[in-house]
Amino acid sequence: MAVKLIRCPSCGEEIEITDLYEGVEIQCSLCNSIMVYQEGKLLLLDTNEEFDLDELESVEEEEEFEDYDEFE
């Protein structure tokens, strides 16, 4: 079970985070970027940029359906 589902800040690939603890390394399977979780943020090692998990969180778009009365 995934703890969080995020998008890679480098390529946008969806990454499933199963363990989230201080110092864990997360690697993107598409572009091989490595991120380290520290002090509540993800540090992208390629550029030393820091990202909040909320910024990278992958939100599945919910489809909206309208109710139609086909039969009256």
Long-range contacts (C-beta under 8 A, 24 or more apart in sequence): 4-53, 4-57, 5-57, 5-58, 6-42, 6-53, 6-56, 6-57, 6-58, 7-56, 7-57, 7-58, 8-33, 8-56, 9-33, 9-35, 9-42, 9-44, 9-49, 9-51, 9-56, 10-44, 10-46, 14-58
